[in-house]
Every structure is written in structure tokens, then in C-alpha cells.
């Protein structure tokens, strides 16, 4: 099984006195407390610190641990010959410990013994698991069902991963980064404990046309110069199909045209779709078109850079 270096967990030397150990525990417990910590893996680190202190604060447990440290090499614990789990130094069986959610190493060394010499081990809830689920923008508009396959670690050091397949419901209005909890579908617990939960992390796949702004959508609307100048009716894509949009005369690049109710659906309601106008010149012009542009330039006498003067 994995060996636990309790001195390293508290950042103290094996010769540290109880006052040093207590000070280190209080400092690290505040640092990693899950209710206030912003550190990565704070909950796991908090449990490691608490477990280390549970052993090192007790003189008898610490003495037994010190005797067994030499059997923890390379992160693994190999028990000495004739060693029985749950005994104090000197062979006295420990029965005064109340089982809690500690590591296998802790339970093996310090767990109490049940009737008949068998060690009683407390049930442990399985860890929670996370998997990412990619969905398209169109799928956010309505609740839909999705089949997902994933692998979970199994209890035991050498147990093979478990493959699972589930049908899950993805609610309407999900956003990128949302977490959906599937109760009891995470890794199995230890010693008969309940399974952990599975969390689906929603990832919205990039769309070739639409950008997201809150619950609104943005789409670039290319217009020919004459459409922008004279106005036009154009076909505009939306997540639910194509619509006809009226472009007013004298429209400018960068102007937004709002289409109400064609955005995303979420808890705040339904967003809008905004068409961002972009005037696009024809890639090529012939002599006739060039003459017309020349006449237009003479007729309009328009200087777009007048404000620079």
C-alpha cells in the first residue's frame, strides 16, 4: 500500500516537539480548509494534514509510526515480518480509535480490531469524478438526451478501471463550464461505502458563424456597398433556421442590427441575435463598373476622413 510521510505532510522534522507539530498543523489547516482555501486540491491536502496531526499529536501512535517509518521506502509501505495491523508499539492492540475518513495506510496501522481479530474498517464514500461533455450551440436550446461512456478507477491498488455507459439528460440553457451532477455514478466507495458522484462539465463547441456574448449571439453580416447604401432584404442564419432581415438604407460597417429572441436560452431568459454589418467590396470590377464608381465619387463629393482635417 502507499506509505504516508506524516512529517513531510506537516513540513516538520521527525525530531520536532509537539508544540512545533501543533503550530504547523494550525497553519496548514487554515491554509487548506475547503471553505476558505483557493489552493488547488485544497480538500485533499486538508485531509492529509488532519491525518498527519491525528497520528503525531498522540505519543503512542507517534512511537508506533516512528518504528514503522523505515518500512516505507519509495512511497510504498512493506510491513515488517510478524506485524499485525492495528497494534501499538509493544504489541498492545489499539481499540480506542474512532474510525474516520482516513487513508488505507492509517487504517492499517491505527484502525481498531473487530471481534474475532478482524480489523473493523469504516465505510468510505467514493471520490467524485468529472468528465467533459461537448455540445453544439443548437443543442442548448432544448433539453436533450446524450449517451456518454467513461472510465472510473476501482477500489484497490491494482484493480482495473471500470468502463460505464449512461444515458443522461442535458437541460436546456446550459453554458460553457456548467457542472451537472449525476448522483452515485462516480467511483465505488471503500468497505461498502456509497459511490461518489459524476459531474459533467459542459463545453460548448465553437460555431462557424456565431459568437457568444452572455445569452446573446453575434453574427457577421456581409453587405455589398449598394445593399448598405440603398437598403436590402437579406437572408440571415439563426440557430433555429433562416429568416429574412431588413437592412436599412445608409447602413455602416460596425452597426448592429438586433433580432429579438433569437439568442440563447438560459435562466435569465432568451437572448437576442445581433447582426454586425460589414461592407464588402467586390473582388474585381470591369471597366463599366469602374466608370460607375467614378461617377458616384464625383456625384457624392464625400470625404470619409474629413474629421482628420
C-alpha positions as semicolon CSV with decimal commas, in nm:
position;residue;x (nm);y (nm);z (nm)
1;X;0,000;0,000;0,000
2;X;0,107;0,365;-0,027
3;X;0,318;0,499;0,260
4;X;0,222;0,826;0,428
5;X;0,504;1,057;0,538
6;X;0,326;1,248;0,812
7;X;0,625;1,465;0,898
8;X;0,651;1,582;0,536
9;X;0,275;1,648;0,529
10;X;0,316;1,896;0,816
11;X;0,651;2,026;0,693
12;X;0,834;1,940;1,017
13;X;1,138;1,732;1,107
14;X;1,097;1,386;1,269
15;X;1,261;1,536;1,581
16;X;1,001;1,816;1,611
17;X;0,837;1,862;1,950
18;X;0,461;1,865;2,000
19;X;0,447;2,245;2,008
20;X;0,610;2,268;1,663
21;X;0,379;2,000;1,530
22;X;0,070;2,174;1,666
23;X;0,177;2,511;1,520
24;X;0,241;2,359;1,177
25;X;-0,098;2,184;1,184
26;X;-0,289;2,501;1,270
27;X;-0,114;2,699;0,998
28;X;-0,174;2,438;0,726
29;X;-0,531;2,366;0,838
30;X;-0,617;2,732;0,788
31;X;-0,435;2,739;0,454
32;X;-0,612;2,436;0,307
33;X;-0,954;2,447;0,473
34;X;-1,201;2,378;0,185
35;X;-1,438;2,656;0,298
36;X;-1,181;2,931;0,252
37;X;-0,886;2,798;0,050
38;X;-0,826;2,885;-0,315
39;X;-0,537;2,637;-0,342
40;X;-0,554;2,354;-0,596
41;X;-0,661;2,022;-0,435
42;X;-0,724;2,201;-0,106
43;X;-0,965;1,937;0,026
44;X;-0,718;1,651;-0,032
45;X;-0,433;1,847;0,126
46;X;-0,654;1,936;0,423
47;X;-0,727;1,565;0,479
48;X;-0,355;1,479;0,459
49;X;-0,273;1,745;0,718
50;X;-0,552;1,632;0,952
51;X;-0,445;1,267;0,924
52;X;-0,082;1,354;0,997
53;X;-0,177;1,553;1,305
54;X;-0,406;1,272;1,429
55;X;-0,100;1,045;1,447
56;X;0,176;1,281;1,557
57;X;-0,017;1,451;1,839
58;X;-0,057;1,115;2,016
59;X;0,260;0,990;2,187
60;X;0,181;0,618;2,147
61;X;0,069;0,646;1,785
62;X;0,373;0,855;1,700
63;X;0,604;0,598;1,862
64;X;0,449;0,318;1,660
65;X;0,466;0,525;1,341
66;X;0,833;0,607;1,405
67;X;0,908;0,235;1,436
68;X;0,737;0,163;1,104
69;X;0,883;0,454;0,902
70;X;1,186;0,250;0,796
71;X;0,949;0,013;0,614
72;X;0,817;0,295;0,398
73;X;1,056;0,314;0,103
74;X;0,997;0,484;-0,232
75;X;0,644;0,582;-0,133
76;X;0,541;0,220;-0,061
77;X;0,485;0,051;0,275
78;X;0,610;-0,303;0,324
79;X;0,510;-0,435;0,665
80;X;0,779;-0,594;0,884
81;X;0,768;-0,972;0,948
82;X;0,510;-1,073;1,206
83;X;0,349;-0,730;1,213
84;X;-0,026;-0,723;1,275
85;X;-0,243;-0,425;1,172
86;X;-0,385;-0,208;1,445
87;X;-0,126;-0,273;1,716
88;X;0,061;-0,020;1,926
89;X;0,431;-0,042;1,982
90;X;0,498;-0,334;2,215
91;X;0,215;-0,547;2,073
92;X;-0,080;-0,389;2,255
93;X;-0,387;-0,389;2,033
94;X;-0,533;-0,042;1,980
95;X;-0,907;-0,025;2,031
96;X;-0,958;0,338;2,133
97;X;-0,956;0,490;1,785
98;X;-1,282;0,605;1,630
99;X;-1,269;0,531;1,251
100;X;-1,288;0,830;1,020
101;X;-1,225;0,905;0,654
102;X;-0,850;0,844;0,652
103;X;-0,612;0,663;0,417
104;X;-0,565;0,287;0,385
105;X;-0,222;0,324;0,547
106;X;-0,371;0,498;0,850
107;X;-0,644;0,237;0,891
108;X;-0,397;-0,049;0,850
109;X;-0,166;0,084;1,120
110;X;-0,406;0,250;1,362
111;X;-0,752;0,106;1,292
112;X;-0,924;-0,081;1,574
113;X;-0,992;-0,458;1,563
114;X;-1,331;-0,620;1,546
115;X;-1,440;-0,932;1,731
116;X;-1,250;-1,242;1,624
117;X;-0,935;-1,049;1,543
118;X;-1,061;-0,898;1,216
119;X;-0,993;-0,527;1,173
120;X;-1,306;-0,313;1,152
121;X;-1,277;-0,061;0,871
122;X;-1,519;0,225;0,835
123;X;-1,710;0,259;0,507
124;X;-1,565;0,529;0,285
125;X;-1,756;0,722;0,023
126;X;-1,609;0,705;-0,328
127;X;-1,438;1,006;-0,480
128;X;-1,630;1,228;-0,720
129;X;-1,533;1,217;-1,087
130;X;-1,552;1,473;-1,368
131;X;-1,577;1,432;-1,743
132;X;-1,617;1,694;-2,013
133;X;-1,914;1,680;-2,249
134;X;-1,902;1,880;-2,573
135;X;-2,233;2,007;-2,711
136;X;-2,331;2,224;-3,005
137;X;-2,494;2,564;-2,964
138;X;-2,813;2,434;-3,122
139;X;-2,837;2,167;-2,851
140;X;-2,854;2,428;-2,574
141;X;-3,197;2,547;-2,685
142;X;-3,385;2,237;-2,566
143;X;-3,336;1,955;-2,317
144;X;-3,189;1,653;-2,490
145;X;-3,061;1,307;-2,404
146;X;-2,698;1,208;-2,452
147;X;-2,522;0,871;-2,421
148;X;-2,183;0,904;-2,254
149;X;-1,909;0,646;-2,194
150;X;-1,634;0,690;-1,936
151;X;-1,389;0,501;-1,717
152;X;-1,361;0,505;-1,339
153;X;-1,088;0,389;-1,106
154;X;-1,172;0,089;-0,889
155;X;-1,108;0,033;-0,518
156;X;-0,781;-0,149;-0,467
157;X;-0,433;-0,063;-0,570
158;X;-0,414;-0,290;-0,875
159;X;-0,779;-0,307;-0,979
160;X;-0,851;-0,238;-1,344
161;X;-1,059;0,070;-1,436
162;X;-1,433;0,019;-1,475
163;X;-1,599;0,126;-1,802
164;X;-1,952;0,266;-1,782
165;X;-2,211;0,391;-2,029
166;X;-2,501;0,615;-1,924
167;X;-2,790;0,797;-2,084
168;X;-2,808;1,143;-1,931
169;X;-3,030;1,446;-1,977
170;X;-2,867;1,775;-2,072
171;X;-3,105;2,055;-1,969
172;X;-3,186;2,350;-2,192
173;X;-2,989;2,666;-2,130
174;X;-2,655;2,516;-2,028
175;X;-2,347;2,734;-2,069
176;X;-1,980;2,660;-2,115
177;X;-1,831;2,543;-1,785
178;X;-2,163;2,443;-1,623
179;X;-2,146;2,136;-1,396
180;X;-2,423;1,875;-1,399
181;X;-2,426;1,632;-1,106
182;X;-2,515;1,266;-1,167
183;X;-2,559;1,121;-0,818
184;X;-2,395;0,789;-0,738
185;X;-2,233;0,737;-1,078
186;X;-1,877;0,811;-0,967
187;X;-1,612;0,569;-0,836
188;X;-1,716;0,298;-0,590
189;X;-1,670;0,355;-0,222
190;X;-1,444;0,154;0,006
191;X;-1,556;-0,101;0,265
192;X;-1,914;-0,088;0,143
193;X;-1,932;0,290;0,131
194;X;-2,155;0,469;-0,118
195;X;-2,038;0,563;-0,465
196;X;-1,912;0,910;-0,542
197;X;-2,092;1,138;-0,785
198;X;-2,020;1,204;-1,150
199;X;-2,000;1,565;-1,269
200;X;-2,048;1,652;-1,635
201;X;-1,853;1,964;-1,731
202;X;-2,024;2,130;-2,027
203;X;-1,803;2,252;-2,311
204;X;-1,975;2,447;-2,590
205;X;-1,820;2,359;-2,926
206;X;-1,713;2,664;-3,132
207;X;-1,967;2,758;-3,400
208;X;-1,855;2,853;-3,751
209;X;-2,094;3,151;-3,765
210;X;-2,194;3,264;-3,417
211;X;-2,004;3,415;-3,126
212;X;-2,145;3,415;-2,772
213;X;-2,194;3,726;-2,560
214;X;-2,375;3,625;-2,241
215;X;-2,704;3,486;-2,365
216;X;-2,683;3,688;-2,688
217;X;-2,537;3,573;-3,017
218;X;-2,331;3,773;-3,266
219;X;-2,309;3,702;-3,638
220;X;-2,119;3,898;-3,902
221;X;-2,344;4,017;-4,187
222;X;-2,152;4,092;-4,510
223;X;-2,318;4,353;-4,731
224;X;-2,235;4,479;-5,080
225;X;-2,182;4,856;-5,096
226;X;-2,511;4,910;-5,278
227;X;-2,702;4,699;-5,021
228;X;-2,563;4,915;-4,743
229;X;-2,639;5,236;-4,937
230;X;-2,986;5,151;-5,070
231;X;-3,107;4,907;-4,807
232;X;-3,195;4,545;-4,875
233;X;-3,373;4,234;-4,756
234;X;-3,120;3,960;-4,684
235;X;-3,135;3,602;-4,558
236;X;-2,984;3,567;-4,210
237;X;-2,895;3,236;-4,039
238;X;-3,013;3,168;-3,682
239;X;-2,985;2,863;-3,455
240;X;-3,341;2,763;-3,547
241;X;-3,331;2,829;-3,922
242;X;-3,301;3,117;-4,169
243;X;-3,500;3,438;-4,151
244;X;-3,538;3,749;-4,368
245;X;-3,377;4,061;-4,226
246;X;-3,443;4,414;-4,346
247;X;-3,126;4,622;-4,375
248;X;-3,198;4,997;-4,361
249;X;-3,053;5,233;-4,622
250;X;-2,723;5,407;-4,541
251;X;-2,609;5,126;-4,308
252;X;-2,249;5,143;-4,187
253;X;-1,980;4,886;-4,114
254;X;-1,982;4,809;-3,739
255;X;-2,352;4,881;-3,700
256;X;-2,554;4,616;-3,514
257;X;-2,899;4,503;-3,621
258;X;-3,093;4,334;-3,340
259;X;-3,313;4,028;-3,396
260;X;-3,511;3,981;-3,075
261;X;-3,546;3,635;-2,919
262;X;-3,302;3,455;-3,148
263;X;-3,019;3,421;-2,896
264;X;-2,951;3,157;-2,632
265;X;-3,189;3,029;-2,365
266;X;-3,078;3,035;-2,000
267;X;-3,210;3,109;-1,652
268;X;-3,221;3,483;-1,727
269;X;-3,446;3,426;-2,029
270;X;-3,391;3,420;-2,403
271;X;-3,122;3,638;-2,554
272;X;-3,111;3,821;-2,887
273;X;-2,917;3,782;-3,208
274;X;-2,710;4,077;-3,326
275;X;-2,603;4,104;-3,690
276;X;-2,279;4,301;-3,722
277;X;-2,268;4,479;-4,057
278;X;-1,953;4,451;-4,264
279;X;-1,947;4,627;-4,602
280;X;-1,755;4,415;-4,851
281;X;-1,621;4,533;-5,186
282;X;-1,648;4,314;-5,495
283;X;-1,320;4,128;-5,553
284;X;-1,295;4,253;-5,916
285;X;-1,450;4,528;-6,129
286;X;-1,469;4,571;-6,507
287;X;-1,440;4,898;-6,699
288;X;-1,811;4,965;-6,685
289;X;-1,825;4,920;-6,307
290;X;-1,517;5,139;-6,266
291;X;-1,687;5,418;-6,465
292;X;-1,990;5,395;-6,240
293;X;-1,773;5,419;-5,928
294;X;-1,605;5,726;-6,080
295;X;-1,940;5,890;-6,146
296;X;-2,054;5,807;-5,793
297;X;-1,741;5,962;-5,644
298;X;-1,797;6,282;-5,843
299;X;-2,166;6,295;-5,753
300;X;-2,131;6,236;-5,380
301;X;-1,826;6,452;-5,309
302;X;-1,791;6,251;-4,987
303;X;-1,475;6,266;-4,776
304;X;-1,479;5,989;-4,509
305;X;-1,169;6,142;-4,345
306;X;-1,299;6,497;-4,308
307;X;-1,273;6,481;-3,930
308;X;-0,894;6,437;-3,961
309;X;-0,855;6,781;-4,111
